[in-house]
Amino acid sequence: MKQDVLLNAGWIDYVFVLIYFVFVIGIGWMLKSKTKTGEDFFLSGRSIPSWITSLAFLSANLGALEVLGMAANGAEYGWMTTHFYWIGAVPAMLFLGLYMMPFYYVSRVRSVPEYLKYRFNEATRGLNAVSFAVMTVLVSGISLYSMALIFQVLVGWSMEISVLVSALVVLIYVGLGGLTSSIYNEVIQFFLIWLGLLLIPVLGLQELGGWDAMIQRLPESFGHLWAGLDHPDHNAMGIHWLGVVLGLGFVLSFGYWTTDFLVVQRAFAARDLRSAQLTPIYASLWKMIVPFLVIIPGLIAAVLFHDLGKPGGPSYNLALPLLMERYYPPGMLGLGLTAMLASFMSGMAGNVTAFTTVWTYDIYQAYIKKDASDEHYVKMGRWAVVVGILISIGAAYLAAGFPSVMDYMQLLFSIFNAPLFATFLLGMFWKRATPWGGFWGLVAGTAGAVLLMVAIPEHFFSSPQEGNFWRAWWAWVITVVVTVIVSLFTKPKTDEELKGLVYGTTPLPSYQGWKWYLRPGWMAVVAVLVLVGLNWYFW
């Protein structure tokens, strides 16, 4: 497969990248003196305003994998890729803000696994902590590999240099400032990503004569969102609308956005419950416009580069780099490279801070050293950053062995997140779910997902994406069934034990008197109306 897209990066382009490196490390250094307690290091002292946590919430997910991978999917599958945002993210983000965040925040838990300890038992917490730690470093490795690939292709750095330099920068600024450093850098990275990449869809659509002119030069299904989903053979992605709704829109989406500590941790850092609820709701409004930044470039590339994805031609992963080569002169190229570097940093740093918190609180403190000082746990957290980075480097080479890193990531989510969502859904909204029902349901769902992956051959499904969607759905079903059955034969917790943890035992907040744009319920209604309008317009 042709990969030699090497760009002529000049000295001014490298200056942009160097300034960015110095800047993010400087933020970590400045925040080091303010990061003294465990709550400061792992949860930013629960003091961050909602507009900052919402941008960090989104930016932590806007990594190099998403920027590079979604542009590639746009070139390969068309506008249908937008389902990963509008169906596969926004509804779950709104559900998290409205219905799940009150339980997370009011219970004052420090992590998602710790919630499982209080709702179910220590065994459920331990199982989730270990599986989440494994998944997090694997996903971090995917981000690291994706960024190394970008720099290898664009500026000629070797895989080894790209991995080591990028990992070192994340190690320094997260190790110094903890979650606060990560969050403030993620806000800066959010704006850098938009500033560095927004010109590509603007210039591309201008060259092609606008949206309609571009769509006319693409396969018919490439310009639609829902049309063609009546049968897998009628769309390039090889999926059915039922798989999109159940597998992606329900299980994978809710499993990631409501239980993955990588993103939930940003809301934990908010200064009060209302801000924590608004964090994913505000972020959902931004999330709905991200496809215009990353998927439209894929469509443009599919029109301009006829050999893209063809035998002997460049891979779909190079859709965005090829457009940067086409549109960005020296100087602008440096800005574009910095934007892609920022997207990588935000994704990897998010995974590392989440891994650090779960390792320190839910594994090290819970099972290894229970009664140490707060200062000791902060030191352990900093060492965990080092270990997490080193494991991520190894995981990057593991990711390199998969044909599609996007398929690999969705595979991980179908195994780890889909069963976990079922456990949380029953745990938060069904008082009768028992401690051992939660544990054995999570075990069965995770094992079931692995068994489905091993037992069902890849060619059984029309595409890897379809396989991931249906695997996630059945893993969720297995978890629900086993949890319910075991719960009916084991002893539940009392209402007093479930206070602050389960719907029906916890008073929900009221925000009467606040302005509408500061009320989670009203902002969720606005987001739903915008979401429905976008789906109708691009049907």
Buried (B, 14 or more C-beta within 10 A) or exposed (E): EEEEBEBEBEEEBEEBBEEBBEBBBEBBBEBBEBBEEBBBBBBBBBBBEBEBBBBBBBBBBBBBBBBBBBBBBBBBBBBBBBBBBBBBBBBBBBBBBBBBBBBBBBBEBBBBBBBBBBBBBBBBBBBBBBBBBBBBBBBBBBBBBBBBBBBBBBBEBEBEEBBBBBBEBBBBBBBBBBBBBBBBBBBBBBEBBBBBBEBBBEBBBEBBEEEEEBBEEBEEBBBBBBBBBEEBEBBBBBBBBEBBBBBBBBBBBBBBBBBBBBBBBBBBBBBBBBBBBBBBBBBBBBBBEBBBBBBBBBBBBBBBBEEBBEEEBBBBBBBBBBBBBBBBEEEBBBBBBBBBBBBBBBBBBBBBBBBBBBBBBBBBBBEEEEEEEEEBBBBBBBBBBBBBBEBBBEBBBBBBEBEBBBBBBBBBBBBBBBBBBBBBBBBBBBBEBBBBBBBBBBBBBBBBBBBBBEEBEEEEBBBBBBBBBBBBBBBBBBBBBBBBBBBEEBEBBEEEBBBBBBBEBBEEEEBEEEEEEBBBEBBBBBBBEBBEEBBEEBE
